[in-house]
């Protein structure tokens, strides 16, 4: 089953380039073989979105261990949304 875990951060940090660099490093260290992509909004550069792509027999309720670890690490940096999306079969 393919599913997507999205963690959205609205940062309170004013140094967005430093935050983006730190986040990229954190994600790179945590990823291993998992596909993780990080996006920033075009106009509001304090908004970041982390996408964890999963392919497993089932969906982990509440999020993956990696996703929950990232949420915990990012909490002090601003407002967070953590959502799970399940791919629909076509």
Secondary structure, DSSP 8 states (H G I E B T S, - for coil): -EEEEEEEEEE--S-HHHHHHHHHHHHHHHHTTSEEEEEE-SS-TTEEEEEEEEE-SS--TT--HHHHHHHHHHGGGEEEEEEEEE----
